[in-house]
Amino acid sequence: MKIQQFEDKGLAHYSYAILSGKAIALIDPSRDVKPYLAYAEAHGAKIVAVIETHPHADFVSGHLELFTTVGATVYCSVLQQAVYLHKAFDEGDMIDLEGIKLKALNTPGHSPDSICIVLEEKGKDKAVFTGDTLFIGDCGRPDLRENTGAVSAKREDLARQMYHSLRDKLMMLDDDVIVYAADGAGT
């Protein structure tokens, strides 16, 4: 199993490729899909899954192009009410990726429909991909989804939900679980 980080410097956005065997799952891919396709080709692997942790307001995702180009299944929370072809991926759902498991955690706060993805290998949680629930050195803002998107919520409600997502979900993971955030400084 190998995790590769891709950076969009202009947006301070990070996306991830998880390679296991000859299968790749991408998390929050940027619009330019060429680096992901090159990565798959270099490893003789196929992109089989694309996971969106939440609707992104700061960039356009490459998920639909990856669906069209390589036939990858697109996963997102049912709460997104996505109108594109996708498979629901919410708390308790799992993707088996050639020897590892990717498990969904509903983590509302940054948005009502945010999810995090826990990577399990050999029965042990190894990593968590937090989307915008956690940034590098911060947590996601709870004030961006008032009156926007398919699901909106008041910032006070999202702040309460963020508190519980952080305390009751992410902080419950083992201390040695590696955190992979989607945004860094300058976002």
Salt bridges, closest charged atoms under 4 A:
GLU7 OE1 - LYS9 NZ 3.61
ASP28 OD1 - HIS56 NE2 3.01
ASP32 OD1 - LYS34 NZ 3.27
GLU52 OE1 - HIS56 NE2 2.95
GLU52 OE2 - HIS63 ND1 3.47
GLU65 OE1 - ARG31 NH1 2.40
GLU91 OE1 - LYS169 NZ 2.89
ASP113 OD2 - ARG145 NH2 3.01
GLU120 OE1 - LYS103 NZ 2.96
ASP125 OD1 - LYS103 NZ 2.75
ASP132 OD2 - HIS54 NE2 3.06
ASP132 OD2 - HIS110 NE2 3.48
ASP143 OD2 - ARG141 NH2 2.84
GLU146 OE1 - ARG155 NH2 2.91
ASP157 OD1 - ARG160 NH1 3.13
ASP168 OD2 - HIS164 ND1 2.93
ASP174 OD2 - LYS124 NZ 3.47
ASP176 OD2 - LYS124 NZ 3.42
